Amino acid sequence: MNQILKFIVFSLLIYTALMLMLKIQIVETGLNSGFRNSVEWILKNTFSDAYIETQNYIDENNRIDPNSFYLVYGNPATIAAEEAYAAQQQLKEYKISSYSFQFFIFQMFVVPFVFLFSIFLASPMDWKKKLSNTGIATLSLLAMIFLKTLLLTLFSIANTQIGIYTLSESQLAWLFHIVSAMTLGFSVMFVFCLWLLLGFRNSTFNNLFSNYINQFKNET
């Protein structure tokens, strides 16, 4: 019981310390910029037939929100035709057919990773194994988040029906259900499952749990 209590306390302390560290402007800006640039690079290479870029999110006080950004997308052929028409008509101002949706870095990226580091680093196991398993879990979570990003982008592009990456109604419906299920709660559960596979099994909790099970069997 002391080990479990110690694990809970250490997890909360690590979680709090990491959250406070992320409030440091240079750390927050660096991580957010890194995630945003990675998302843009992956999406541009995956959806090469689409026009894709990221844009700053401006809050109600007309300030850039570092924890959020817009993913802007469109059909390059349509945009090129509109730009050519504007140039032909010598229009100084014109709108292009682009669409966007908002990314929330804190919910999608920060919380799952802080939770992962908190429970893995607080787990009672050998440090060498702790670091290696934390690394494997980090890569697994990163892959899941980027997969979520890809599916969300595919759904958005297909749903706006701009002539690229089209899906049937049934495919779009299935994709909607999948994307809807991949919430912050899903990310937290994914991290917990990774901890059960890579953290719990390799920690002293495994032996402690086995002893409780054997004791319960002997008593019954």
Backbone torsions as a table, in degrees:
resi	resn	phi	psi	omega
1	MET	NA	-35.9	178.3
2	ASN	-63.1	-37.5	179.0
3	GLN	-64.8	-41.2	180.0
4	ILE	-65.1	-44.2	179.1
5	LEU	-63.4	-42.0	178.7
6	LYS	-63.1	-40.2	178.4
7	PHE	-62.2	-44.5	-179.9
8	ILE	-62.9	-45.8	-179.1
9	VAL	-63.5	-47.2	179.9
10	PHE	-62.6	-39.4	178.9
11	SER	-60.9	-46.0	-179.8
12	LEU	-65.0	-39.1	179.5
13	LEU	-66.3	-43.9	179.4
14	ILE	-65.5	-42.2	179.2
15	TYR	-59.8	-46.4	-179.7
16	THR	-64.4	-43.5	-179.0
17	ALA	-63.0	-41.9	179.5
18	LEU	-66.6	-40.7	178.7
19	MET	-64.1	-39.5	177.8
20	LEU	-67.3	-38.3	178.8
21	MET	-64.0	-35.8	-180.0
22	LEU	-72.2	-10.6	175.4
23	LYS	-80.4	-14.2	175.9
24	ILE	-68.9	126.7	-169.5
25	GLN	-57.4	-44.0	-176.7
26	ILE	-66.5	-35.1	178.1
27	VAL	-71.0	-47.3	-179.8
28	GLU	-60.6	-46.0	-179.0
29	THR	-64.7	-42.2	-179.2
30	GLY	-63.7	-46.9	-179.9
31	LEU	-66.3	-45.8	-179.3
32	ASN	-62.9	-42.1	178.6
33	SER	-65.4	-40.8	178.8
34	GLY	-63.0	-43.7	179.0
35	PHE	-66.1	-44.9	-179.1
36	ARG	-61.6	-46.5	179.7
37	ASN	-65.0	-37.0	178.1
38	SER	-65.6	-43.0	178.4
39	VAL	-61.4	-46.5	-178.8
40	GLU	-62.7	-42.1	-179.1
41	TRP	-65.4	-45.4	-179.3
42	ILE	-64.2	-44.1	-178.1
43	LEU	-68.6	-38.5	178.3
44	LYS	-63.6	-37.8	-179.6
45	ASN	-79.0	-30.4	179.6
46	THR	-78.5	-46.2	-179.8
47	PHE	-105.0	66.0	-174.5
48	SER	-68.5	-19.3	178.7
49	ASP	-83.4	-3.0	-178.4
50	ALA	-110.0	153.6	170.5
51	TYR	-84.7	121.4	-177.0
52	ILE	-137.5	135.5	172.3
53	GLU	-155.7	164.5	175.1
54	THR	-109.2	148.9	178.9
55	GLN	-134.3	151.9	179.3
56	ASN	-64.7	148.2	172.2
57	TYR	-97.8	124.2	180.0
58	ILE	-100.8	123.6	-177.7
59	ASP	-80.3	-176.7	-176.3
60	GLU	-65.5	-19.1	177.4
61	ASN	-93.2	13.5	178.6
62	ASN	62.7	34.6	177.3
63	ARG	-117.7	149.0	178.8
64	ILE	-71.6	127.7	177.3
65	ASP	-90.6	112.8	-177.0
66	PRO	-70.9	-16.0	-177.4
67	ASN	-93.7	8.4	-177.8
68	SER	-151.0	153.6	174.6
69	PHE	-156.2	161.9	176.8
70	TYR	-96.9	138.3	168.1
71	LEU	-99.4	116.3	-177.2
72	VAL	-103.2	134.4	-179.0
73	TYR	-142.9	162.2	178.9
74	GLY	-174.1	179.0	177.5
75	ASN	-92.2	116.5	-176.4
76	PRO	-58.0	-35.8	-179.4
77	ALA	-64.8	-43.2	179.1
78	THR	-65.2	-43.8	-179.3
79	ILE	-64.7	-41.9	179.2
80	ALA	-62.9	-40.3	179.0
81	ALA	-65.0	-39.8	179.2
82	GLU	-67.9	-38.9	178.2
83	GLU	-68.0	-38.2	178.3
84	ALA	-65.7	-40.8	178.9
85	TYR	-65.2	-41.0	179.4
86	ALA	-64.2	-39.0	178.4
87	ALA	-68.0	-39.0	179.6
88	GLN	-64.7	-39.4	-179.2
89	GLN	-87.1	-1.0	-179.8
90	GLN	55.9	45.2	178.9
91	LEU	-82.6	130.0	177.7
92	LYS	-80.7	-33.2	178.6
93	GLU	-127.5	134.4	177.9
94	TYR	-158.7	158.7	179.4
95	LYS	-106.5	142.2	174.8
96	ILE	-106.6	156.3	-177.7
97	SER	-80.8	80.8	176.5
98	SER	-120.4	156.5	-177.5
99	TYR	-131.1	163.5	-177.5
100	SER	-153.7	159.4	167.7
101	PHE	-143.7	161.0	-170.2
102	GLN	-98.4	136.9	173.2
103	PHE	-103.5	135.7	175.4
104	PHE	-110.7	103.7	-172.6
105	ILE	-63.8	-38.1	-176.6
106	PHE	-61.2	-49.2	-177.7
107	GLN	-72.4	-40.2	-173.9
108	MET	-80.5	-32.7	-170.6
109	PHE	-119.2	-51.3	-170.9
110	VAL	-67.7	-54.6	-175.2
111	VAL	-58.4	-48.7	179.7
112	PRO	-59.4	-40.8	-177.7
113	PHE	-72.6	-38.3	177.5
114	VAL	-64.4	-41.2	177.0
115	PHE	-62.2	-42.9	179.8
116	LEU	-60.4	-50.9	-178.8
117	PHE	-63.5	-34.4	-178.3
118	SER	-64.2	-49.4	-174.9
119	ILE	-78.9	-29.8	179.1
120	PHE	-73.8	-45.2	-178.1
121	LEU	-70.3	-24.8	179.3
122	ALA	-86.0	-9.8	-177.1
123	SER	-71.0	135.9	-179.8
124	PRO	-78.0	90.2	177.6
125	MET	-148.8	169.2	178.8
126	ASP	-57.1	137.1	-174.0
127	TRP	-63.4	-37.6	179.5
128	LYS	-62.3	-46.2	178.8
129	LYS	-69.7	-35.2	179.1
130	LYS	-61.4	-46.0	-178.7
131	LEU	-68.1	-42.4	-179.8
132	SER	-66.3	-42.7	179.8
133	ASN	-69.8	-33.5	174.8
134	THR	-64.6	-38.9	177.2
135	GLY	-63.7	-43.6	178.2
136	ILE	-63.4	-43.7	179.4
137	ALA	-63.9	-38.7	179.3
138	THR	-62.4	-45.5	178.4
139	LEU	-64.4	-38.5	178.9
140	SER	-65.0	-43.6	178.5
141	LEU	-65.9	-40.2	179.0
142	LEU	-61.8	-42.1	178.5
143	ALA	-63.3	-40.7	179.3
144	MET	-65.1	-41.1	-179.6
145	ILE	-66.0	-41.4	178.5
146	PHE	-68.7	-34.5	175.0
147	LEU	-63.4	-43.1	176.5
148	LYS	-59.1	-41.8	179.0
149	THR	-63.2	-43.0	178.8
150	LEU	-63.0	-44.6	-179.2
151	LEU	-66.7	-40.4	178.6
152	LEU	-63.3	-41.4	179.5
153	THR	-68.3	-43.0	177.8
154	LEU	-60.3	-42.8	178.6
155	PHE	-62.7	-44.0	-178.2
156	SER	-63.6	-44.9	-179.6
157	ILE	-64.8	-46.9	-178.6
158	ALA	-66.0	-36.2	-176.5
159	ASN	-70.3	-30.2	179.9
160	THR	-81.8	-10.9	174.1
161	GLN	52.8	64.5	-178.8
162	ILE	-103.6	11.8	173.9
163	GLY	95.2	0.7	176.1
164	ILE	-131.6	150.2	179.5
165	TYR	50.8	52.1	-179.4
166	THR	-79.9	147.6	177.8
167	LEU	-130.8	153.9	175.2
168	SER	-72.1	167.0	-179.4
169	GLU	-60.8	-40.7	-179.5
170	SER	-68.0	-40.7	177.6
171	GLN	-64.3	-40.8	179.3
172	LEU	-65.1	-38.4	179.4
173	ALA	-65.5	-44.1	178.3
174	TRP	-63.2	-42.3	179.8
175	LEU	-64.5	-37.5	177.6
176	PHE	-61.5	-43.8	179.6
177	HIS	-64.4	-39.8	-179.9
178	ILE	-65.9	-48.4	-179.5
179	VAL	-63.1	-40.1	-180.0
180	SER	-63.7	-31.3	-178.7
181	ALA	-77.8	-23.3	-175.0
182	MET	-86.5	63.8	-178.7
183	THR	-88.4	-174.4	174.1
184	LEU	-60.9	-38.9	177.6
185	GLY	-60.4	-38.9	177.1
186	PHE	-62.4	-43.1	179.3
187	SER	-62.2	-41.1	178.9
188	VAL	-65.2	-42.4	177.9
189	MET	-65.4	-36.9	177.2
190	PHE	-61.5	-43.9	177.5
191	VAL	-62.5	-42.2	-179.8
192	PHE	-63.2	-39.6	177.8
193	CYS	-65.7	-39.0	175.8
194	LEU	-61.9	-38.6	179.4
195	TRP	-66.7	-39.5	178.0
196	LEU	-62.1	-39.3	-177.8
197	LEU	-77.0	-40.7	-171.9
198	LEU	-109.6	-23.3	-178.0
199	GLY	-101.3	-60.4	-176.9
200	PHE	-58.5	-46.6	-176.1
201	ARG	-63.4	-27.9	-177.1
202	ASN	-102.6	7.5	-179.2
203	SER	-105.0	174.4	177.4
204	THR	-71.0	-12.9	175.8
205	PHE	-60.8	-33.8	-178.5
206	ASN	-62.1	-46.4	177.9
207	ASN	-66.6	-39.4	179.6
208	LEU	-62.6	-43.7	179.6
209	PHE	-65.8	-41.3	179.0
210	SER	-62.4	-39.1	178.3
211	ASN	-64.6	-40.5	177.3
212	TYR	-62.7	-41.3	179.7
213	ILE	-64.7	-45.8	-179.8
214	ASN	-65.2	-38.6	177.7
215	GLN	-63.9	-40.9	179.0
216	PHE	-65.4	-39.0	179.0
217	LYS	-65.8	-40.9	-179.6
218	ASN	-66.3	-34.8	-179.9
219	GLU	-71.4	-30.5	-179.9
220	THR	-87.6	NA	NA
